[in-house]
Amino acid sequence: MPSEDCTLNQFLSPTAADYMPELDDQVAKSVALLRTEAGRDPYNRDLTDLIGELSTRSEEFRTLWAAHEVRLHHTGVKRFRHPAVGDLALAFEAMPIPTDPGLTLTALSAEPGTPSHDSLKLLASWAATLDQNDTATADNGHST
């Protein structure tokens, strides 16, 4: 199931399109995934609460929910827009966890040599630099 915060942001955040290229396609897929999960676990209180909140707060969600589309994606491409590095196209693979039915691990990656791969390397380098600065500051007894 898509994470609750991500799903809420897709429908309720006025800046969602700034971070999610092809937002219309992504929200349609999210609703189809939610409908799939609702069919599998109709008594899941968190899921029904999420669907209820989205139904009351988003006309777009209500319209898509009424279409009754059910979809399950195990592979594909997710597109994101990061404020520092721009557009990212990341391949994903959803892998069910056999020992915990209903739980799925989703891995995202970029094809080596692509602009998305270069952008992820830049973000990783940037994060490592920030971590080193935080560690150095802590070692010197200063707080950030």
Phi, psi and chi 1 to 4 in degrees:
 res  aa     phi    psi   chi1   chi2   chi3   chi4
   1 MET       -  141.1  179.0  176.6   87.8      -
   2 PRO   -61.1  149.4   -8.7   15.3      -      -
   3 SER   -64.0  148.1   76.0      -      -      -
   4 GLU   -60.9  -46.8 -178.1  174.5  -28.7      -
   5 ASP   -61.6  -43.1  -71.6  -18.2      -      -
   6 CYS   -63.0  -43.7 -179.3      -      -      -
   7 THR   -65.2  -43.9  -57.5      -      -      -
   8 LEU   -60.8  -44.2  -76.1  170.9      -      -
   9 ASN   -62.7  -36.8  -74.7  -23.7      -      -
  10 GLN   -58.5  -37.4  -74.1  178.2   -8.6      -
  11 PHE   -97.9  -29.2  -72.0   98.3      -      -
  12 LEU  -109.7  -17.4  -54.8  179.6      -      -
  13 SER   -84.1  127.6  172.9      -      -      -
  14 PRO   -68.5  -14.6   19.0  -25.3      -      -
  15 THR  -103.6    9.2   61.5      -      -      -
  16 ALA   -55.8  -40.3      -      -      -      -
  17 ALA   -66.7  -21.4      -      -      -      -
  18 ASP   -68.3  -27.1  -65.7  -16.5      -      -
  19 TYR  -110.0  -13.2  -61.1   97.1      -      -
  20 MET  -128.9   92.2  -67.5 -178.8 -131.8      -
  21 PRO   -59.6  153.9  -15.1   25.0      -      -
  22 GLU    58.6   40.9  -57.1  172.5    1.9      -
  23 LEU   -56.7  -41.4 -178.4   62.0      -      -
  24 ASP   -57.5  -44.5  -68.0  -18.3      -      -
  25 ASP   -65.5  -41.9 -176.4   52.9      -      -
  26 GLN   -66.1  -40.2  -70.2 -166.9   40.6      -
  27 VAL   -69.6  -35.8  -63.2      -      -      -
  28 ALA   -62.7  -41.1      -      -      -      -
  29 LYS   -66.4  -39.1  -72.5  176.8 -178.1  175.5
  30 SER   -62.3  -42.1  -69.6      -      -      -
  31 VAL   -65.3  -41.6  173.0      -      -      -
  32 ALA   -63.3  -38.1      -      -      -      -
  33 LEU   -67.4  -41.5  -72.8  168.6      -      -
  34 LEU   -60.6  -41.6  -78.3  172.7      -      -
  35 ARG   -64.6  -38.6 -172.4  163.0  -78.2  -72.4
  36 THR   -60.0  -48.5  -60.0      -      -      -
  37 GLU   -64.8  -38.6  -70.6  -58.4  -42.0      -
  38 ALA   -63.5  -34.3      -      -      -      -
  39 GLY   -70.2  -34.8      -      -      -      -
  40 ARG   -74.2  -35.0  -82.2 -165.9 -122.8 -171.6
  41 ASP  -137.7   71.2 -168.8    0.6      -      -
  42 PRO   -66.7  -14.0   23.1  -30.6      -      -
  43 TYR  -104.1   13.0  -57.9  106.8      -      -
  44 ASN   -74.0  109.1 -179.3  -38.4      -      -
  45 ARG   -63.2  -43.3  179.0   63.1 -173.4 -124.2
  46 ASP   -61.1  -41.9  -68.4  -25.6      -      -
  47 LEU   -66.5  -45.8 -178.0   57.4      -      -
  48 THR   -66.1  -34.3   56.1      -      -      -
  49 ASP   -64.4  -42.8  -73.2  -10.6      -      -
  50 LEU   -61.9  -47.4  174.2   62.2      -      -
  51 ILE   -62.0  -40.6  -67.7  165.2      -      -
  52 GLY   -63.5  -44.1      -      -      -      -
  53 GLU   -63.2  -46.0 -179.6  176.0   -1.6      -
  54 LEU   -64.5  -37.0  -71.7  168.2      -      -
  55 SER   -64.7  -35.5  -65.3      -      -      -
  56 THR   -83.8  -23.2   58.9      -      -      -
  57 ARG  -107.3  -10.5  -64.4  179.6   60.6 -168.3
  58 SER  -136.7  115.2  170.1      -      -      -
  59 GLU   -65.6  -36.9 -175.9  172.3  -19.8      -
  60 GLU   -60.4  -43.3 -179.6 -179.4   18.7      -
  61 PHE   -61.7  -46.9  179.2   85.0      -      -
  62 ARG   -56.9  -42.5  -76.4 -168.9  -58.0  -85.6
  63 THR   -63.8  -47.0  -59.5      -      -      -
  64 LEU   -66.6  -39.7  -69.1  167.6      -      -
  65 TRP   -62.1  -39.2 -172.2 -103.4      -      -
  66 ALA   -66.9  -19.7      -      -      -      -
  67 ALA   -71.8  -16.9      -      -      -      -
  68 HIS    59.6   30.2  -63.6  -81.4      -      -
  69 GLU   -77.3  135.8 -175.1  176.5  -14.7      -
  70 VAL  -120.7  131.6  177.0      -      -      -
  71 ARG  -149.8  144.0 -169.3 -177.5  -49.1  178.6
  72 LEU  -133.1  121.0 -170.9   57.5      -      -
  73 HIS  -112.1  126.5  -62.2  -80.1      -      -
  74 HIS  -102.0  -21.8  -67.6  -72.3      -      -
  75 THR  -143.4  159.5   60.7      -      -      -
  76 GLY   161.7 -161.6      -      -      -      -
  77 VAL  -129.0  130.8  175.0      -      -      -
  78 LYS  -107.3  139.6  -67.8  -83.6  -72.6  178.4
  79 ARG  -113.4  136.0  -61.4 -175.7 -173.1  -76.4
  80 PHE  -132.5  159.2  -58.5   92.6      -      -
  81 ARG  -126.0  113.7 -176.8  168.7  -66.1  126.2
  82 HIS   -96.5  136.2 -169.7  -80.0      -      -
  83 PRO   -62.5  -25.6   14.5  -22.6      -      -
  84 ALA   -93.3  -33.2      -      -      -      -
  85 VAL  -118.8   -4.7  -62.7      -      -      -
  86 GLY    87.4 -149.5      -      -      -      -
  87 ASP   -74.1  139.4  -70.5  -13.7      -      -
  88 LEU  -127.2  135.2  -61.6  166.0      -      -
  89 ALA  -117.5  110.0      -      -      -      -
  90 LEU  -116.3  127.0  -56.0  177.3      -      -
  91 ALA   -71.9  142.2      -      -      -      -
  92 PHE  -126.8  153.2   74.2   87.3      -      -
  93 GLU  -137.8  124.1 -177.2  170.9   -5.8      -
  94 ALA   -96.6  126.7      -      -      -      -
  95 MET  -123.6  110.6  -60.9  163.4  -81.4      -
  96 PRO   -61.3  143.3  -16.6   26.9      -      -
  97 ILE   -91.9  108.3  -52.3  -64.1      -      -
  98 PRO   -59.7  -31.6  -16.3   24.9      -      -
  99 THR   -82.3   -7.5   57.2      -      -      -
 100 ASP  -138.6   81.2 -163.9  -14.5      -      -
 101 PRO   -52.3  136.1  -24.2   33.7      -      -
 102 GLY    95.2  -15.4      -      -      -      -
 103 LEU   -97.8  133.1 -171.9   61.5      -      -
 104 THR  -131.0  135.1  -58.1      -      -      -
 105 LEU   -97.7  127.4  172.5   67.0      -      -
 106 THR  -114.2  122.6  -58.3      -      -      -
 107 ALA  -106.3  135.7      -      -      -      -
 108 LEU  -117.2  142.0  -66.1  116.0      -      -
 109 SER  -152.3  162.3   63.1      -      -      -
 110 ALA  -114.9  141.5      -      -      -      -
 111 GLU   -63.8  127.3 -175.3   73.6   28.4      -
 112 PRO   -54.0  139.6  -26.4   35.6      -      -
 113 GLY    86.9   -4.7      -      -      -      -
 114 THR   -89.6  161.3   63.5      -      -      -
 115 PRO   -57.1  -35.1  -26.3   34.7      -      -
 116 SER   -65.2  -39.8  -67.8      -      -      -
 117 HIS   -63.6  -44.9 -173.8 -104.9      -      -
 118 ASP   -61.0  -40.8  -66.0  -18.9      -      -
 119 SER   -64.9  -40.8  -65.9      -      -      -
 120 LEU   -65.1  -39.0  -73.2 -179.8      -      -
 121 LYS   -63.0  -41.2  -71.2 -170.2  -37.8 -171.9
 122 LEU   -62.8  -44.3  177.0   60.7      -      -
 123 LEU   -63.3  -40.5  -73.6  172.1      -      -
 124 ALA   -64.1  -41.2      -      -      -      -
 125 SER   -64.5  -42.3  172.9      -      -      -
 126 TRP   -62.4  -45.3 -176.4   29.4      -      -
 127 ALA   -63.9  -40.3      -      -      -      -
 128 ALA   -63.7  -39.5      -      -      -      -
 129 THR   -63.7  -42.6  -58.4      -      -      -
 130 LEU   -63.3  -41.1  -68.4  174.5      -      -
 131 ASP   -62.7  -42.1  -73.2  -15.7      -      -
 132 GLN   -63.8  -40.8  -72.8  174.6   -8.1      -
 133 ASN   -64.3  -41.0  -71.2  -18.8      -      -
 134 ASP   -64.0  -42.0  -72.0  -13.3      -      -
 135 THR   -65.5  -43.2  -58.8      -      -      -
 136 ALA   -64.1  -41.4      -      -      -      -
 137 THR   -64.2  -44.1  -58.6      -      -      -
 138 ALA   -63.9  -39.5      -      -      -      -
 139 ASP   -64.6  -28.6  -70.1  -15.2      -      -
 140 ASN   -88.1    2.7  -70.1  -31.1      -      -
 141 GLY    79.9   13.1      -      -      -      -
 142 HIS  -101.5  151.7  -61.0  100.9      -      -
 143 SER  -107.8  158.5   62.4      -      -      -
 144 THR   -97.9      -   54.5      -      -      -
